[in-house]
């Protein structure tokens, strides 16, 4: 349970950093919006991302893994769309802000995971 909460917190911090650094990612709302968006983003990454990676495996291999960045951007756009459907003020203005935001989220998530450590 602790690992799940840490992952949720890391997603929230990574989304916050991406929104601060990338022009085109905007959040309107308080900490509740961040918490729900971190949950949505985590669920999208846990449920849909593996399916997309499996379906695009040849393309990922052909591009030496760089297509994974496109998949991450699409997951951020999907999470943004789901958030808007739920009335949250999380907006991604297009593909390129999503691409750079996904890159920032990946770096921040990796750094925080290394800093906190894994309990396994």
Secondary structure, DSSP 8 states (H G I E B T S, - for coil): -HHHHHHHHHHHHHHHHHHHHSTTEEEES-HHHHHHHHHHHHHHHHHTHHHHHHHTHHHHHHTTTTHHHHHHHHHHHHHHHHHHHTT-EEEE-SHHHHHHHHHHHHHHHHHHHHHH----
